[in-house]
Amino acid sequence: MCVYICVTGRGSVCCSVRGKRSTMKRAARRGSVVLWLMAVACVIVVVVYLQQSNVSSEGGWHKLPKLINFFPREAKISSKRSAGVCGTPRECPAHEISFYIHSGAANVVPAAICVQNKLVLGTALNNAGGGINIVILNGKTGEVLKTDHYDTYSGDVKPFIELLKSIETGSIVIMASYDEASTKLNDELKNLIAELGSSHIHSLGYRDNWVFIGGKGVTGKSTFEKHMKSDSATNKYDGWPEMIGLEGCVPKYLE
């Protein structure tokens, strides 16, 4: 008995299995089973060879049989980066600057401010703190000019007042609260922040959360502002409201 398999193409593979006749039935049956198994093995060798030949000669996994599935059906491959500390990466038109801000969460998670998809104020940079956090940008280029935080709960607010008065026309100003930011906000501070375009600074209360983007020399009120009142009936944390945030594109300063 002889089984002979041969496949030709770019390369050729042949496999043969030979058996010796026997006059005994039992030996014949046993020999037939062995020959059948050897024939199956030869078929497998040929198939594997063809698969490898296709991959190497055609240069891609796409030539393998469709029955081979390298990924589960529910798996999805995406070229997008996952959201991180600066949220989902955002691309803005050339005349705008991308930003992402979030307030603090209770007295545990500090505020964070990102500009052009880069963290410029936050825990990782060790430049965020209780009170009001601030970032000042060159309104024409988006360059970061100043990052700081001022303790408006129990600290001296004179340096904060001096900073606000020194801001040059055309600057973009970003602010975010953390922990308690209202206790030391006197009328002078509130008026200076209102001049930057804030609508909510005069109503900022104890442990409220607040984020804001304004500018020196702008007219009207900013649309980039969010305010969450602290309310014992609705607070997410023990004594503090939930974290709030803003993200988007702010126009550059045009003279």
Kinemage of the C-alpha trace (Angstrom):
@kinemage 1
@onewidth
@group {chain A} dominant
@subgroup {mainchain}
@vectorlist {calphas} color= white
{ca met a 1} P 0.000 0.000 0.000
{ca cys a 2} L 1.325 3.444 -0.847
{ca val a 3} L 0.151 6.984 -0.063
{ca tyr a 4} L 1.858 9.691 -2.116
{ca ile a 5} L 1.188 13.433 -1.743
{ca cys a 6} L 2.899 16.105 -3.772
{ca val a 7} L 2.185 19.873 -3.974
{ca thr a 8} L 3.897 22.036 -6.539
{ca gly a 9} L 4.134 25.811 -6.854
{ca arg a 10} L 6.925 28.216 -6.090
{ca gly a 11} L 8.384 25.368 -4.098
{ca ser a 12} L 7.324 21.760 -4.032
{ca val a 13} L 6.778 19.362 -1.194
{ca cys a 14} L 6.249 15.673 -1.557
{ca cys a 15} L 5.543 13.123 1.091
{ca ser a 16} L 5.156 9.411 0.631
{ca val a 17} L 4.152 6.634 2.954
{ca arg a 18} L 4.699 3.031 1.902
{ca gly a 19} L 3.487 -0.164 3.529
{ca lys a 20} L 4.247 -3.803 3.026
{ca arg a 21} L 1.423 -6.176 2.236
{ca ser a 22} L 0.612 -8.739 4.853
{ca thr a 23} L -1.427 -11.835 4.614
{ca met a 24} L -2.701 -11.500 8.146
{ca lys a 25} L -5.875 -9.436 8.671
{ca arg a 26} L -4.850 -8.094 12.057
{ca ala a 27} L -1.535 -6.868 10.751
{ca ala a 28} L -3.342 -5.348 7.769
{ca arg a 29} L -5.735 -3.394 9.993
{ca arg a 30} L -2.929 -2.201 12.251
{ca gly a 31} L -0.837 -1.230 9.241
{ca ser a 32} L -3.756 0.627 7.665
{ca val a 33} L -4.254 2.742 10.797
{ca val a 34} L -0.557 3.581 10.981
{ca leu a 35} L -0.450 4.445 7.288
{ca trp a 36} L -3.548 6.645 7.644
{ca leu a 37} L -1.973 8.569 10.543
{ca met a 38} L 1.247 9.016 8.599
{ca ala a 39} L -0.726 10.296 5.620
{ca val a 40} L -2.472 12.868 7.815
{ca ala a 41} L 0.925 13.957 9.154
{ca cys a 42} L 2.148 14.439 5.609
{ca val a 43} L -0.875 16.628 4.799
{ca ile a 44} L -0.173 18.793 7.844
{ca val a 45} L 3.462 19.214 6.810
{ca val a 46} L 2.374 20.333 3.348
{ca val a 47} L -0.168 22.858 4.699
{ca val a 48} L 2.358 24.354 7.124
{ca tyr a 49} L 4.906 24.659 4.345
{ca leu a 50} L 2.424 26.467 2.094
{ca gln a 51} L 1.500 28.913 4.857
{ca gln a 52} L 5.119 29.734 5.541
{ca ser a 53} L 5.805 30.044 1.842
{ca asn a 54} L 2.948 32.543 1.414
{ca val a 55} L 4.097 34.660 4.364
{ca ser a 56} L 7.712 34.875 3.271
{ca ser a 57} L 7.083 35.283 -0.448
{ca glu a 58} L 4.135 37.692 -0.308
{ca gly a 59} L 5.512 39.663 2.658
{ca gly a 60} L 2.478 39.909 4.927
{ca trp a 61} L 0.302 38.138 7.467
{ca his a 62} L -2.764 38.989 5.380
{ca lys a 63} L -2.049 36.005 3.133
{ca leu a 64} L -2.639 33.455 5.875
{ca pro a 65} L -5.914 31.507 5.824
{ca lys a 66} L -8.907 33.547 6.970
{ca leu a 67} L -9.686 30.959 9.622
{ca ile a 68} L -6.699 32.195 11.633
{ca asn a 69} L -7.889 35.121 13.754
{ca phe a 70} L -5.183 36.969 15.674
{ca phe a 71} L -7.583 39.251 17.599
{ca pro a 72} L -10.877 38.542 19.348
{ca arg a 73} L -13.912 39.955 17.558
{ca glu a 74} L -14.477 42.548 20.278
{ca ala a 75} L -10.906 43.853 20.101
{ca lys a 76} L -10.548 47.340 18.595
{ca ile a 77} L -7.314 48.903 17.430
{ca ser a 78} L -7.238 52.707 17.650
{ca ser a 79} L -4.557 55.180 16.680
{ca lys a 80} L -5.862 57.698 19.218
{ca arg a 81} L -3.961 58.223 22.437
{ca ser a 82} L -5.894 57.547 25.606
{ca ala a 83} L -6.959 60.432 27.766
{ca gly a 84} L -4.417 61.357 30.417
{ca val a 85} L -3.879 64.151 32.953
{ca cys a 86} L -4.569 66.695 30.188
{ca gly a 87} L -7.695 64.964 28.937
{ca thr a 88} L -8.083 63.862 25.331
{ca pro a 89} L -5.435 65.496 23.103
{ca arg a 90} L -6.945 68.419 21.219
{ca glu a 91} L -5.795 70.175 18.066
{ca cys a 92} L -6.915 73.775 17.637
{ca pro a 93} L -6.720 76.128 14.633
{ca ala a 94} L -3.538 78.185 14.302
{ca his a 95} L -5.232 81.295 15.727
{ca glu a 96} L -6.347 79.478 18.912
{ca ile a 97} L -4.689 77.808 21.924
{ca ser a 98} L -5.851 74.488 23.339
{ca phe a 99} L -6.414 74.195 27.076
{ca tyr a 100} L -7.640 71.811 29.754
{ca ile a 101} L -8.405 72.827 33.352
{ca his a 102} L -9.888 71.101 36.354
{ca ser a 103} L -10.462 72.410 39.839
{ca gly a 104} L -9.296 70.610 42.933
{ca ala a 105} L -11.279 67.776 44.475
{ca ala a 106} L -11.942 68.499 48.169
{ca asn a 107} L -8.569 69.010 49.880
{ca val a 108} L -7.070 65.861 48.350
{ca val a 109} L -6.583 66.290 44.591
{ca pro a 110} L -5.003 69.624 43.527
{ca ala a 111} L -6.076 71.631 40.504
{ca ala a 112} L -4.423 71.066 37.114
{ca ile a 113} L -3.935 73.298 34.087
{ca cys a 114} L -2.752 72.157 30.651
{ca val a 115} L -1.838 74.287 27.645
{ca gln a 116} L -1.330 72.868 24.155
{ca asn a 117} L -1.787 69.327 25.549
{ca lys a 118} L 1.028 69.821 28.064
{ca leu a 119} L 0.714 69.987 31.843
{ca val a 120} L 1.948 73.383 33.059
{ca leu a 121} L 0.501 73.380 36.583
{ca gly a 122} L -0.286 70.358 38.724
{ca thr a 123} L 0.859 67.811 41.279
{ca ala a 124} L 3.483 66.271 38.994
{ca leu a 125} L 5.187 69.659 38.655
{ca asn a 126} L 4.849 70.497 42.344
{ca asn a 127} L 3.456 73.954 41.559
{ca ala a 128} L -0.215 73.614 42.547
{ca gly a 129} L -1.619 74.466 45.950
{ca gly a 130} L -4.590 75.481 48.070
{ca gly a 131} L -6.464 78.656 47.176
{ca ile a 132} L -6.323 79.997 43.623
{ca asn a 133} L -3.935 78.502 41.060
{ca ile a 134} L -2.953 80.712 38.151
{ca val a 135} L -1.205 80.444 34.783
{ca ile a 136} L -0.427 83.488 32.638
{ca leu a 137} L 0.184 83.108 28.905
{ca asn a 138} L 1.470 85.334 26.173
{ca gly a 139} L -1.801 85.854 24.340
{ca lys a 140} L -0.140 86.028 20.934
{ca thr a 141} L 2.070 82.929 21.117
{ca gly a 142} L 0.678 80.782 23.940
{ca glu a 143} L 4.022 80.847 25.767
{ca val a 144} L 3.717 80.252 29.524
{ca leu a 145} L 4.883 83.385 31.337
{ca lys a 146} L 3.963 82.579 34.947
{ca thr a 147} L 2.611 79.717 37.078
{ca asp a 148} L 1.791 80.070 40.768
{ca his a 149} L -0.782 79.538 43.488
{ca tyr a 150} L -1.990 81.887 46.212
{ca asp a 151} L -3.427 80.894 49.565
{ca thr a 152} L -6.700 82.801 49.607
{ca tyr a 153} L -7.902 80.958 52.704
{ca ser a 154} L -5.371 81.954 55.358
{ca gly a 155} L -2.402 83.473 53.512
{ca asp a 156} L -1.246 86.963 52.589
{ca val a 157} L -3.031 88.058 49.394
{ca lys a 158} L -0.945 91.192 48.726
{ca pro a 159} L 1.442 89.324 46.363
{ca phe a 160} L -1.607 88.070 44.464
{ca ile a 161} L -2.957 91.604 44.104
{ca glu a 162} L 0.423 92.855 42.900
{ca leu a 163} L 0.620 90.076 40.321
{ca leu a 164} L -2.832 90.835 38.904
{ca lys a 165} L -1.981 94.529 38.616
{ca ser a 166} L 1.251 93.729 36.764
{ca ile a 167} L -0.326 91.567 34.057
{ca glu a 168} L 0.320 93.068 30.634
{ca thr a 169} L -2.401 93.757 28.101
{ca gly a 170} L -2.813 90.854 25.691
{ca ser a 171} L -2.096 88.177 28.297
{ca ile a 172} L -4.358 85.157 28.767
{ca val a 173} L -5.048 84.308 32.417
{ca ile a 174} L -6.146 80.853 33.595
{ca met a 175} L -7.317 80.169 37.152
{ca ala a 176} L -8.557 77.172 39.127
{ca ser a 177} L -9.567 76.774 42.769
{ca tyr a 178} L -8.405 74.080 45.164
{ca asp a 179} L -9.684 73.382 48.675
{ca glu a 180} L -10.966 76.778 49.952
{ca ala a 181} L -10.401 79.811 47.731
{ca ser a 182} L -12.851 82.515 48.855
{ca thr a 183} L -12.076 83.506 52.471
{ca lys a 184} L -9.378 86.101 51.678
{ca leu a 185} L -10.930 87.351 48.441
{ca asn a 186} L -11.460 91.017 49.275
{ca asp a 187} L -13.187 93.532 47.010
{ca glu a 188} L -9.921 94.639 45.401
{ca leu a 189} L -9.053 91.086 44.384
{ca lys a 190} L -12.556 90.379 43.135
{ca asn a 191} L -12.611 93.546 41.022
{ca leu a 192} L -9.222 92.773 39.478
{ca ile a 193} L -10.373 89.268 38.514
{ca ala a 194} L -13.691 90.626 37.229
{ca glu a 195} L -11.742 92.991 34.961
{ca leu a 196} L -10.222 89.910 33.334
{ca gly a 197} L -13.720 88.818 32.329
{ca ser a 198} L -15.038 86.773 35.274
{ca ser a 199} L -18.785 86.775 35.939
{ca his a 200} L -18.713 84.506 39.003
{ca ile a 201} L -15.860 85.800 41.144
{ca his a 202} L -18.137 88.071 43.202
{ca ser a 203} L -20.347 85.114 44.116
{ca leu a 204} L -17.548 82.636 44.907
{ca gly a 205} L -18.352 81.169 48.319
{ca tyr a 206} L -16.808 78.945 50.962
{ca arg a 207} L -15.344 75.782 49.427
{ca asp a 208} L -16.922 76.437 46.023
{ca asn a 209} L -15.146 75.017 42.984
{ca trp a 210} L -14.262 77.458 40.196
{ca val a 211} L -12.302 77.450 36.909
{ca phe a 212} L -11.827 80.433 34.630
{ca ile a 213} L -10.014 81.760 31.558
{ca gly a 214} L -9.864 85.488 30.927
{ca gly a 215} L -7.563 88.095 29.506
{ca lys a 216} L -6.052 91.490 30.192
{ca gly a 217} L -7.519 94.092 27.874
{ca val a 218} L -10.536 92.057 26.731
{ca thr a 219} L -14.003 93.578 26.559
{ca gly a 220} L -17.097 91.887 27.907
{ca lys a 221} L -17.342 88.737 29.979
{ca ser a 222} L -15.551 85.464 29.344
{ca thr a 223} L -17.467 82.396 28.191
{ca phe a 224} L -14.725 80.168 29.623
{ca glu a 225} L -15.860 79.913 33.233
{ca lys a 226} L -17.521 77.336 35.468
{ca his a 227} L -18.638 77.604 39.094
{ca met a 228} L -19.898 74.843 41.397
{ca lys a 229} L -21.439 75.940 44.689
{ca ser a 230} L -20.720 73.998 47.858
{ca asp a 231} L -24.017 72.648 49.158
{ca ser a 232} L -24.290 70.106 51.960
{ca ala a 233} L -27.333 68.601 50.260
{ca thr a 234} L -25.577 67.910 46.963
{ca asn a 235} L -21.824 67.829 47.719
{ca lys a 236} L -20.062 64.790 46.301
{ca tyr a 237} L -17.395 64.813 48.994
{ca asp a 238} L -17.658 65.453 52.704
{ca gly a 239} L -17.911 69.264 52.759
{ca trp a 240} L -16.871 69.849 49.125
{ca pro a 241} L -18.660 69.750 45.752
{ca glu a 242} L -17.470 67.585 42.877
{ca met a 243} L -14.469 68.487 40.730
{ca ile a 244} L -15.292 70.621 37.696
{ca gly a 245} L -13.364 71.190 34.490
{ca leu a 246} L -13.171 73.034 31.188
{ca glu a 247} L -11.425 72.194 27.939
{ca gly a 248} L -11.387 73.681 24.474
{ca cys a 249} L -9.690 76.307 22.328
{ca val a 250} L -9.269 79.935 23.364
{ca pro a 251} L -8.600 82.611 20.728
{ca lys a 252} L -5.191 84.249 20.663
{ca tyr a 253} L -4.965 87.956 21.398
{ca leu a 254} L -5.281 90.116 18.291
{ca glu a 255} L -4.359 93.782 18.445
